[in-house]
């Protein structure tokens, strides 16, 4: 296999004169500017959980992204230069906790190593078009702006799938999980029954349920709740945080 490097793009060819693909294979694929979950696993939900995701939609070619730039255009514009990253076919690259204060309306532009515009996304009302939803979120179910399917022209608001294939809400198979809430502000601990997506969406961990003595539903009606820690062993006693309930 012959490998050519042209303008910051790695082109792997099986034939001697196989053409080099261009940077259009690399897409801005997922955006979170209003985090609803602890994506960096530091125990808090803050702006440090914001991220942008790039996706290589090619099935054949890898790309060397060293020197590529993301221009973040909103009320606090910033520029991010990508380090020595090689993006393999059908793979993802996440820029977590990007510089600046990301707005719910804005634009992101991706340039290759020689300054060619590779991809751009204007979301919300930044250009007065509203073709792509804004980044505002009210819960996990709409916390992410995602291309669906990956690399397509279609944008939806859905659950985050950082570094993995994007999903739609229709693909979520809810399961009964619980949330530990407001423990620092209460004289006792309580939990909320929620529906939530698959196991990979880890938001919060706890060793056991010993002190969780009551629960409430989204109707704020208190209910009795009994449990055994063994009930959660198949989840390695990892518990999830959510704020909305959906059937």
N, C-alpha and C positions, 0 to 999 in steps of 0.2 A: 504494500500500500504506500503510495506517495503522499506526502503531506506538504502543502504549500501554505505559506503565511503571507497574506496580502492585506495591507491596510488594517492590521489588527484582527483579521479574521483567519482562523485556522480552517483550511479546506482539505478534507481528506478525500482523495480520489482513487478509484479503482482503475481507471483508465488514464493513459499518459496525458491526454488533453481534456480530461473532464473539467467542465467550467467551474469556476469558483462562485459559490452562492454569495448573495449580498446580505447585509445586516437586517433586512426585512423579516428574517426568521426570528429575531429577538423582539419580544413584545413585553410592554408593561402589562402585567397580568393580574395583579391584585393590589389594592390600595386600602390601607386602614389609617384614617386620620382622626377617628373618634373611638379609641379603644374601649371595648366592653369586657375585656378579659385580660388576665395576667399572662401575656404571651411570652414575656422574657423570664417568667418564673422567679421574680424577685419578691413575691408575696404581696404586691400592690398592683393596682390598676391605675396607671399614670400615662402621661404622654410618651414615656420611654417605651411603651408597648406599640407605638406607631411603627408601621413598616411599609415598604414597597417591595413588590416581587417581580422579577424578570423571568421570562419563560422562553426557552429555545424550542420553537415548534417544529423544527426540522427533525426528521427521523434519521438523517444521514450525516449531518455535519456538526462539528463542534466549533465553538467560537471563543477566541481569546479576547477578553473584555478589558484588558489592562489599558488604562488611559481613556476608556469610555466615560462619558459624563451624563449625569442626571441634573437637569435644570428644574428646580422647584419654584414655580412661579405663582405667588400669591401675595398677600400683604407683607410678608417677610421673606422675600426671595433668597434662595440659597443654591449653591452648586455643589454636587458631590462627584468626586473622581473615583472611579472604581479601581481597585488594586488588581493584583495579578490573579485574575479569576478565569478559568476555562469552563465554559458552560457546555456540557455534553448534550447530545440529542435528547429531546423530550425531558429536559431537566430544568430545575428552578434555582434561582439565586435570590436571596432575601437581603435587603438593606434594612436592618432594624435600627430603630431609634435614630432616624435621619436628622440632620441639622435643621435648625429653625423650628418655628411653630407652625405645624401644618394646619391649614384652614379647611373647613368643610367644603369650600368652593375654591378651585384652583386649577392649575395646569402643570403637567409633568412632561418634560421633553427629554428624550434619550438620544445622545449623539455618539457616534463611533469615534475611534482614535484620531481620525483626520478631520473631524468636524461635520460629517454628514449627519443629517437628521434621520434617525432610524425609526423612531416611533414617538408619538405624542398623544396625550390624553388630557382633554379639558373636561372637568367634572363639575357638576352643579351649575350654578348660574354665572360662572366666571366669564364666559363670552356672551352671556345673555341668550344662550341657545337651549339649555336644559336637555340636551340630547343624552347625556349620561347623568345618572342621579348624583346628588351631592353626597358628601362623606358623613353627614350627620347620622348618628345611630341612637336608637332607643333601647336596644337589647342585642343579644347575641345573634338573633335571627337576621338582623340587617346591619351587622357591624362591619361587613366587608363589602367593598366595591370589587367585583370579580368579573373577569371575562368568562363567559360560559357558553360553550365549552372552552377549555384553555386555548388561548391564542386566537380566538374568533373575534368578530367585530361586535358581538353582543355583550352588553354589560348588565349585570344584575346586582341587587343588594342581597346578601346571603350570609351564611356563617363563614367565619374565617377558616381557611385551609392552608395556612402558611407553609410554604415549601412542599406542598403536595397538590394533587389534582383538585381543581375547584369543583364545588358541588352546588346544587340548587336545593332550595328548601324542600322540594318534592322528594329528594333523595334521602332526606333525614328520616330515620326510623326512631321515633322517640322512645326513651326508656325511663323508668322511674329512678331518679337520683335526687340528691339532697344538697342543700346549701347551708353553710354556717354563716350567720349574719350578725353584724353589729355587736360582736362580743365585747368590745371595749366600752360600749355605752350602756350595757344592760347588766342588771344584777344576776341574770341567769342567761344561759345560751339557748337560742332556739334555731330551728332549721326550717327550710321551706321545701315542700315537695315541688319538683319541677319536671318538665319533659326536656330532654336534652339530647344532642346528637352524639355521634360515636365516640368511643373511648379516647381517640387521639386528642380530643379537645380538653386537655388537662389545664385546669385553672387554679386549683387550690388543693392542698393535701392535708390530711389529718390522720393521726395514728388510730384513733378509735372514736366512738360516739358516746363515751361515758357521761359527759356533762351536757349532752344535748337533750334537754328534758321536755321540750315542747316543740310543736311545729305550727305553722299556719299556712293556709292556702292563699291563692291570689285574691280570694274574696275577703281576706283578713279574718276569716273565721278560724278560731283556734280549735284544734282537733287533738284527740289523744293519739299517741304514736308509740308503738312498741317495736323493738328491733333486737336482733342479735348481731354482734360483730361478724359472725360467720355468714350472715346474709350478704355481706359485701366483700367476702374474700375473693370472689372472682374478679373484682375490680382492684385487687391489691389495696383495699381500703383507701382508694383515691377518690375524693369527693369533688364535686363540680359546683361552680358558682354560676347562677343565671338569675335573670330578673323577670322573665316573662314565661307565661305558660301557654303552650299550644297543643292542640289535640294531635 
